[in-house]
């Protein structure tokens, strides 16, 4: 066999020595291809087909001098090895460069020879040994890799591909699961043979063998992987794909081992469902309910929200069960379970603990009253008659309610407290609900009393407006006034809005109350103007519920016409939450208000989620900095940064900026220095009754009149 040697040698004399030593060898037959530069040698090697040692155009080995006219040093070895890693490289060097030759071996060269020893004995012997060793190593590596893959695939389906992703092998199990015989599959893209989707989303899953080849790593599939056979039959599978390498570590393809787990997966899902659900009603059992309650508690604590837990027990169920039999009793329980599920949201959980005991988790409640409303709904649903065969049954229930975090923060504590409250409901005659703690009971009762009182507060003249001045920070003059509602409740006394506005919003009473507030504020401010006081900008808070009510803008127009108040001096304050709701309808409502000539302010700015895009989209005239940021702005750098940023945003958007809750001189100084437009707060005046506010304005005018 003739071995073609590529000699990269710049010196003609040295090249002749190599040529003579090899061509005159008596043991082996060599043919020498000599190039004088690294560039020519690199070009020759780069043209060799990759991964095909049997088609190397006669290049069996490379002899390269470390010192070449166009390149020198170890970089020669790096580039030659990268161009044709399958071709063994022998370095030629002088004794002075022997250190570099040894380093070259570390970089991929197989051996080195000193130029002074290039005789017709040593050189042929060395070359022959290197060539033979390279061939043996390549063959052993390929055989070992092939045997390893085969052994690891026994008993499972096996598919292999080349580096281009075309199928090269299927075993019998793979043929059966894919529906493709090897004779038809060979050479086809593996995606055509091995079609996989996600069982839940029905979307195509990226081919694992392609990923293994690209990422040069073992790749698995998600547990929801489905293989679609050639005829459309689907099988659940588990698999693992791994890249195949040649002896140089280059990826030459991939192999996948997989098996059908349809039966095992079906059994696992069935066992998991049985372990977590009540066999009679199909509802979550205690174990699953505890898991969901634990998760709900964690979410509530993270978001500072409340959740409610109901412990429900059917009244006198034992009598029905004993008199009509367990079959009727079981059907009754199934009907009750169905009704309970229809009364709650999809995000809530209804569970049967056992017997006639159920628990209901309301994952998020705003007020205790929300739980009371839901409990009434459940009791009403359960009271409806049940027709089972020839029996018409009437059943009631007793419900105990706990609210997290007030009634407990642990699963067992909440369940135990709810159970205690349920027995309290039974003591109160059954067919009712009871909160676990008396103060929660009182809170619910108080809320009902407040809602009832609000229905008559206007006609009984219990509502009153207080006024707080808004001061210009550039002139020190009063620039506006904010109208604030107060309630003189006959039982609970003087109430601030925090006590009753949320109740008014939830009950819908905020609409007539808001209409009264706006009308009274416009009437009073117009009266002050007529009496000679300055024409002030009137700020009135508007609830999102009012803004969503029909004909709100028309109602504002009617009030302005009735009171004769100039719309240019009216500013309606709304919240960031309103802006974030249904932006299209929000824009329509605000546009209708602006057409009246009324100004708009964004109240409590900074506490919500408004973005600059929202600020640009809606016709906002004023930003009101929330008092929570103003309070500590001289002590808290983060609050100071927020206030400064809001002021700058207002300037850039040509909006007025009003700071709320200014109570101290140092706060006022900070706001002035940063260019805030206006401010309000106890530093100037607390909210005052109409008469007191008129006196305040008189004093303010006198104090500002020059002597």
DAHUZI-V228999 format. One record per backbone hydrogen bond with DSSP energy under -1.0 kcal/mol. CO is the residue of the C=O (numbers start at 1). NH is the residue of the N-H. E is the energy in kcal/mol with one decimal. If there is no record, write none. Layout:
BEGIN
{{CO	NH	E} {CO	NH	E}}
END
This chain:
BEGIN
{{3	31	-2.3} {4	60	-3.4} {4	61	-1.0} {5	33	-3.4} {6	63	-2.8} {7	35	-2.8} {8	65	-2.1} {11	15	-2.1} {12	16	-2.1} {13	17	-1.8} {14	18	-2.0} {15	19	-2.5} {16	20	-2.7} {17	21	-2.4} {18	22	-2.1} {19	23	-2.6} {20	24	-1.6} {22	25	-1.5} {29	3	-2.4} {31	5	-3.4} {33	7	-2.9} {35	9	-2.1} {37	41	-1.9} {38	42	-3.4} {39	43	-2.4} {40	44	-2.1} {41	45	-2.3} {42	46	-2.6} {43	47	-1.0} {45	48	-1.7} {52	55	-2.0} {56	59	-1.9} {58	60	-1.0} {61	6	-2.5} {62	90	-3.1} {63	8	-3.3} {64	92	-3.0} {66	73	-2.0} {71	68	-1.6} {73	76	-1.4} {74	78	-1.7} {75	79	-2.2} {76	80	-2.3} {77	81	-2.8} {78	82	-2.0} {79	83	-1.8} {80	84	-2.1} {84	87	-1.8} {88	62	-2.2} {89	110	-2.7} {89	111	-1.2} {90	64	-2.3} {91	113	-2.9} {92	66	-1.8} {93	115	-2.7} {94	97	-1.3} {95	98	-1.3} {97	101	-1.7} {98	102	-2.2} {99	103	-1.7} {100	104	-1.8} {101	105	-1.4} {102	106	-1.2} {104	109	-2.1} {105	108	-1.3} {111	91	-2.2} {113	93	-2.0} {114	117	-2.2} {115	118	-1.3} {117	119	-2.1} {119	123	-1.5} {121	125	-1.8} {122	126	-2.7} {123	127	-2.5} {124	128	-2.8} {125	129	-2.2} {126	130	-2.4} {127	131	-2.6} {128	132	-2.4} {129	133	-2.6} {130	134	-2.3} {131	135	-2.1} {132	136	-2.6} {133	137	-2.5} {134	138	-2.2} {135	139	-2.3} {136	140	-2.9} {137	141	-2.4} {138	142	-2.3} {139	143	-2.3} {140	144	-2.6} {141	145	-2.6} {142	146	-2.4} {143	147	-2.5} {144	148	-2.7} {145	149	-2.3} {146	150	-2.1} {147	151	-2.7} {148	152	-2.2} {153	156	-1.9} {157	258	-2.1} {158	171	-1.6} {159	256	-3.2} {160	168	-3.0} {160	169	-1.4} {161	254	-1.5} {162	165	-1.9} {165	190	-2.5} {166	162	-2.0} {167	187	-3.1} {169	160	-2.0} {171	175	-2.3} {172	176	-2.0} {173	177	-2.3} {174	178	-2.4} {175	179	-1.9} {178	230	-2.0} {181	185	-2.1} {182	186	-2.2} {185	188	-2.2} {188	167	-3.2} {189	192	-1.5} {190	194	-3.5} {195	228	-3.0} {196	205	-1.9} {197	226	-2.6} {198	202	-2.3} {203	198	-2.5} {207	211	-1.8} {208	212	-2.5} {209	213	-2.1} {210	214	-2.6} {211	215	-3.4} {212	216	-1.0} {219	241	-3.3} {222	225	-1.4} {224	199	-2.9} {225	237	-1.5} {226	197	-2.3} {227	235	-2.1} {229	232	-2.3} {233	229	-3.5} {235	227	-3.3} {236	261	-3.1} {238	259	-1.8} {240	257	-2.2} {241	219	-2.9} {242	255	-2.6} {244	252	-3.2} {244	253	-1.0} {246	249	-2.1} {250	246	-2.3} {252	163	-1.0} {253	244	-2.7} {254	161	-2.8} {255	242	-2.5} {256	159	-2.2} {257	240	-1.6} {258	157	-2.5} {259	238	-1.6} {261	265	-3.2} {262	266	-2.4} {263	267	-2.2} {264	268	-2.4} {265	269	-2.6} {266	270	-2.2} {267	271	-2.6} {268	272	-2.5} {269	273	-2.3} {270	274	-2.5} {271	275	-2.3} {273	277	-1.0} {276	285	-2.4} {278	282	-2.1} {283	278	-3.6} {284	352	-1.4} {285	289	-2.8} {286	290	-2.7} {287	291	-1.7} {288	292	-2.4} {289	293	-2.8} {290	294	-2.4} {291	295	-2.2} {292	296	-2.6} {293	297	-2.4} {294	298	-1.9} {295	299	-2.3} {296	300	-2.6} {297	301	-2.5} {298	302	-2.0} {299	303	-2.3} {300	305	-2.0} {306	365	-2.0} {307	404	-2.9} {308	362	-2.8} {309	402	-2.2} {310	360	-1.9} {311	400	-2.3} {312	358	-3.0} {313	398	-2.5} {316	320	-1.0} {317	321	-2.6} {318	322	-2.7} {319	323	-2.1} {320	324	-2.7} {321	325	-1.1} {325	329	-2.1} {326	330	-2.9} {327	331	-2.1} {328	332	-2.4} {329	333	-2.1} {330	334	-2.1} {331	335	-2.1} {332	336	-2.6} {333	337	-2.5} {334	338	-1.9} {335	339	-2.1} {336	340	-2.5} {337	341	-2.0} {338	342	-1.4} {345	348	-1.4} {349	361	-3.0} {351	359	-2.6} {354	357	-2.2} {356	314	-1.5} {357	353	-1.7} {357	354	-1.2} {358	312	-3.2} {359	351	-2.9} {360	310	-2.8} {361	349	-1.9} {362	308	-2.0} {367	370	-1.1} {368	372	-1.7} {369	373	-2.5} {370	374	-2.1} {371	375	-2.4} {372	376	-2.3} {373	377	-1.8} {374	378	-2.2} {375	379	-2.6} {376	380	-2.3} {377	381	-2.0} {378	382	-2.4} {379	383	-1.8} {386	393	-3.5} {388	391	-2.5} {391	388	-2.9} {393	386	-2.8} {396	315	-2.6} {398	313	-2.3} {399	434	-2.1} {400	311	-2.6} {401	436	-2.2} {402	309	-2.6} {403	407	-2.8} {404	307	-1.2} {405	408	-1.3} {410	414	-2.3} {411	415	-2.3} {412	416	-2.6} {413	417	-2.5} {414	418	-2.3} {415	419	-2.2} {416	420	-2.1} {417	421	-2.2} {418	422	-2.0} {419	423	-1.8} {420	424	-1.7} {421	425	-1.7} {422	426	-1.7} {423	427	-1.9} {424	428	-1.1} {425	430	-1.6} {426	429	-1.6} {432	399	-2.3} {434	401	-2.6} {437	441	-1.9} {438	442	-2.8} {439	443	-2.4} {440	444	-2.5} {441	445	-2.3} {442	446	-3.1} {443	447	-2.4} {444	448	-2.1} {445	449	-2.3} {446	450	-2.6} {447	451	-2.4} {448	452	-2.3} {449	453	-2.5} {450	454	-2.5} {451	455	-1.1} {453	456	-1.5} {456	460	-1.9} {457	462	-2.9} {458	461	-1.7} {462	488	-2.9} {464	486	-2.7} {466	484	-3.3} {467	688	-2.9} {468	482	-2.6} {470	479	-3.2} {470	480	-2.0} {471	679	-2.0} {472	476	-2.0} {477	472	-3.1} {479	537	-1.6} {480	470	-3.1} {481	539	-3.1} {482	468	-2.0} {484	466	-3.5} {486	464	-2.4} {487	489	-1.2} {487	495	-3.1} {489	493	-1.5} {493	489	-2.6} {495	487	-2.1} {496	499	-1.9} {497	500	-1.2} {497	501	-3.0} {500	504	-2.4} {501	505	-2.5} {502	506	-2.3} {503	507	-2.0} {504	510	-1.9} {508	511	-1.2} {509	513	-2.0} {510	514	-3.0} {511	515	-2.1} {512	516	-2.1} {513	517	-2.6} {514	518	-2.5} {515	519	-2.3} {516	520	-2.9} {517	521	-2.5} {518	522	-2.3} {519	523	-2.3} {520	524	-2.5} {521	525	-2.4} {522	526	-2.3} {523	527	-1.9} {524	528	-2.1} {525	529	-2.1} {526	530	-2.5} {527	531	-1.4} {528	533	-2.4} {529	532	-1.6} {534	536	-1.2} {537	481	-2.6} {538	571	-3.4} {539	483	-2.5} {540	573	-2.8} {543	547	-2.1} {544	548	-1.7} {546	549	-1.0} {549	552	-1.1} {551	555	-2.1} {552	556	-2.2} {553	557	-2.1} {554	558	-2.0} {555	559	-2.2} {556	560	-2.4} {557	561	-2.1} {558	562	-2.6} {559	563	-2.4} {560	564	-1.6} {566	569	-2.0} {567	570	-1.4} {569	538	-3.6} {570	599	-2.8} {571	540	-2.3} {572	601	-2.6} {573	542	-3.0} {574	603	-3.3} {575	579	-1.1} {576	580	-1.4} {578	581	-1.2} {582	586	-2.3} {583	587	-2.2} {584	588	-1.5} {585	589	-2.3} {586	590	-2.7} {587	591	-2.2} {588	592	-2.1} {589	593	-1.9} {590	594	-2.5} {591	595	-1.8} {593	596	-1.2} {593	598	-1.3} {594	597	-1.6} {599	572	-2.4} {600	621	-2.7} {600	622	-1.7} {601	574	-2.6} {602	624	-2.5} {604	607	-1.6} {605	626	-1.6} {611	615	-1.9} {612	616	-2.1} {613	617	-1.7} {614	618	-2.0} {618	620	-2.3} {621	656	-2.7} {622	602	-2.9} {623	658	-3.0} {624	605	-2.9} {625	660	-1.9} {626	629	-1.5} {626	630	-1.3} {627	631	-2.4} {630	633	-1.1} {632	635	-1.7} {632	636	-3.1} {636	640	-2.3} {637	641	-2.2} {638	642	-2.0} {639	643	-2.5} {640	644	-2.5} {641	645	-2.4} {642	646	-2.5} {643	647	-2.4} {644	648	-2.3} {645	649	-2.5} {646	650	-2.8} {647	651	-2.2} {648	652	-2.5} {649	653	-2.0} {650	655	-3.7} {651	654	-1.3} {656	623	-3.2} {657	678	-2.4} {658	625	-2.5} {659	680	-2.3} {662	683	-2.7} {664	668	-1.7} {665	669	-2.6} {666	670	-2.0} {667	671	-2.3} {668	672	-2.4} {669	673	-2.6} {670	674	-1.6} {671	676	-2.7} {672	675	-1.5} {677	473	-2.3} {678	659	-2.3} {679	471	-3.0} {680	662	-2.4} {681	684	-1.5} {681	685	-2.5} {688	467	-3.5} {689	693	-2.7} {690	694	-2.0} {691	695	-1.8} {692	696	-2.2} {693	697	-2.4} {694	698	-2.1} {695	699	-2.5} {696	700	-2.5} {697	701	-2.4} {698	702	-2.4} {699	703	-2.8} {700	704	-1.4}}
END
